[in-house]
Amino acid sequence: MTNQNAVAPDAETRIDELISVAMSISNSSLLHGAAVPESMAVLGAFLGIPQRKLMKRIEDGGGKGGAKVHALIDSMRACSPPRIKSTIPIPENQEKSSWILHHPSALDKFEQIICQSKGKQIVAFLDYDGTLSPIVPDPDKAFMTKKMRATVKDIARNFPTAIVSGRCRDKVYNFVKLPELYYAGSHGMDIKGPSRRGHSEKGNQILCQPASKFLPMINEVYKILLEKTKSVPGAKVENNKFCLSVHFRCVDEKSWDALAEEVRVVLNEYPKLRVTQGRKVLEIRPTIKWDKGKALEFLLESLGYANSKHVFPIYIGDDRTDEDAFKVLSSRGQGIGILVSRVPKETDASYTLQDPSEAKQFLRRLVEWKRKTSPLQQQWSIVDCR
Ligand SMILES: O=P(O)(O)OC[C@H]1O[C@H](O[C@H]2O[C@H](CO)[C@@H](O)[C@H](O)[C@H]2O)[C@H](O)[C@@H](O)[C@@H]1O
C-alpha cells in the first residue's frame, strides 16, 4: 500500500464530514436569512478553497444529487497528502492518542470483546474493499489473499457470516468465492443467502432487492457516464448493478474537476439518484432509504434475531458507507463496530484495526477462541470478565 493510499482516504472522509456539517450550517443559515457563518471562512481556508467558491459549492449541495459533486471533489482533493501535511491544524500525535483511547484496538481488547459477547450468538458482518482486501489502483484486481479466504471460511464455519459491500454481489462473490456466506452487494441493496447445497452460488436464495425498479435507470446512466468519461485518462466507471462507482484514483488530480463536471451534468438529469464519496470514488445510487445499516438489520431479522437479546453482531469495515452499520449497532446497544483505519477519523465504531492484515488476525483469534472453548464455557466465558 502506498503512503498516499494509507493517508488520503481517512482524511477524505473527515473532510467530507466537515463539508456535510458546513452544508447543514449553511442551509439552516440561508433558511433563516442569517449571514454566512464565520466558520465557513475557516473551513474554506482549511480546505484551501476560496470562501466564495466553497459557499457556492455548498449551496449547490442542497439541490439535486448532481449538484453536490463538486463539493465532494473539493473534499477528495483537500485530503491529498501534501495538503494534509500543511493544512490540518491539530497536533497529530495528540489527536491520535486521544482517538486510540476512545477507539482502542480490537486486538488489544479481544478479551473485553469476548466478555461482552458472553452467552450470545456472534454474527460476523464483513466489508470487502479495504477490510478483507487491500486498496489497490485497479478495482478489478482487489484480490483477497488465500490466507484471508481460509480465515473467512473458518469464521463462517463457526458463526453466521455476511459480506456487506458496495460492489455488485456477483463481483464480490467472485473475489470471495465462498458459497456458505450471505452476500449483501450494491451497498446492501442486493442480498442473497448461503448456498443450500453448499457447492456453488447457483442454489442461493435472493432475499432482498429493494432498488430493483432503479435497474433500467442505473444501466442508462452507466452507459452515458461511460461515454462522457472516456476522454478523461484514468477514469473508470464501475457498474455495481444497483449503484455505480466513478473512480478518481488513477486520474491526474488536475482532471478531477473535469471528471466531476461530467458526472454533475449527467446526474442533474436524474434527481432520483444521489451521490456520495468513498475512497477516491464517487458512488451513485438511488435515493431510497437503504444502506449497509438497513442491510445489517434485514440480515439479523432473516437469521431470526430481530428482537433478540441473545445476538452479538460484529461489523468490520473501513469506509464511510460502513458508518451506517456502526450507527445501527450503537443505537441498538448491541454488538460492536470495528473500524479499519490507520488514522483518526469520526466514527460510530467502538474499536479499530489498522489494516486488512489486522482484520485477519482478529478473525483468526475469534475462530481459535471458538474452537478452544466448549459451548458451556462460551456461555459463561473462560476469560475473566470481572
Ligand atoms: O463496500 P466496499 O466493499 O468497501 O466497496 C466500496 C468500493 O470499493 C471499491 O473501490 C475501492 O477499492 C478499489 C480497489 O482497492 C480502489 O481502487 C478504489 O479507489 C476504492 O474506492 C470498488 O471498486 C467500488 O465499486 C466500491 O463501491
The ligand as an SDF file (V2000), in Angstrom:
LIG
                    3D

 27 28  0  0  0  0  0  0  0  0999 V2000
  -18.0860   -1.5280    0.4550 O   0  0  0  0  0  0  0  0  0  0  0  0
  -16.7590   -1.9420   -0.0950 P   0  0  0  0  0  0  0  0  0  0  0  0
  -16.6330   -3.4120   -0.2930 O   0  0  0  0  0  0  0  0  0  0  0  0
  -15.6170   -1.3630    0.6960 O   0  0  0  0  0  0  0  0  0  0  0  0
  -16.7050   -1.2710   -1.5660 O   0  0  0  0  0  0  0  0  0  0  0  0
  -16.5410    0.1370   -1.7380 C   0  0  0  0  0  0  0  0  0  0  0  0
  -15.9420    0.4090   -3.1130 C   0  0  0  0  0  0  0  0  0  0  0  0
  -14.7600   -0.4060   -3.1700 O   0  0  0  0  0  0  0  0  0  0  0  0
  -14.0460   -0.4550   -4.3990 C   0  0  0  0  0  0  0  0  0  0  0  0
  -13.3300    0.7550   -4.5770 O   0  0  0  0  0  0  0  0  0  0  0  0
  -12.3080    0.9480   -3.6230 C   0  0  0  0  0  0  0  0  0  0  0  0
  -11.3440   -0.1230   -3.7370 O   0  0  0  0  0  0  0  0  0  0  0  0
  -10.6480   -0.1670   -5.0150 C   0  0  0  0  0  0  0  0  0  0  0  0
   -9.7730   -1.4160   -5.0100 C   0  0  0  0  0  0  0  0  0  0  0  0
   -8.8950   -1.4370   -3.9360 O   0  0  0  0  0  0  0  0  0  0  0  0
   -9.8640    1.1260   -5.2060 C   0  0  0  0  0  0  0  0  0  0  0  0
   -9.2100    1.1160   -6.4650 O   0  0  0  0  0  0  0  0  0  0  0  0
  -10.8400    2.3230   -5.1580 C   0  0  0  0  0  0  0  0  0  0  0  0
  -10.1080    3.5240   -5.2330 O   0  0  0  0  0  0  0  0  0  0  0  0
  -11.6290    2.2910   -3.8460 C   0  0  0  0  0  0  0  0  0  0  0  0
  -12.6130    3.3160   -3.8460 O   0  0  0  0  0  0  0  0  0  0  0  0
  -14.9650   -0.7570   -5.5530 C   0  0  0  0  0  0  0  0  0  0  0  0
  -14.2380   -0.7000   -6.7670 O   0  0  0  0  0  0  0  0  0  0  0  0
  -16.1650    0.1620   -5.5710 C   0  0  0  0  0  0  0  0  0  0  0  0
  -17.0400   -0.2260   -6.6150 O   0  0  0  0  0  0  0  0  0  0  0  0
  -16.8880    0.0010   -4.2290 C   0  0  0  0  0  0  0  0  0  0  0  0
  -18.0480    0.8040   -4.1990 O   0  0  0  0  0  0  0  0  0  0  0  0
  1  2  2  0
  2  3  1  0
  2  4  1  0
  2  5  1  0
  5  6  1  0
  6  7  1  0
  7  8  1  0
  7 26  1  0
  8  9  1  0
  9 10  1  0
  9 22  1  0
 10 11  1  0
 11 12  1  0
 11 20  1  0
 12 13  1  0
 13 14  1  0
 13 16  1  0
 14 15  1  0
 16 17  1  0
 16 18  1  0
 18 19  1  0
 18 20  1  0
 20 21  1  0
 22 23  1  0
 22 24  1  0
 24 25  1  0
 24 26  1  0
 26 27  1  0
M  END
$$$$
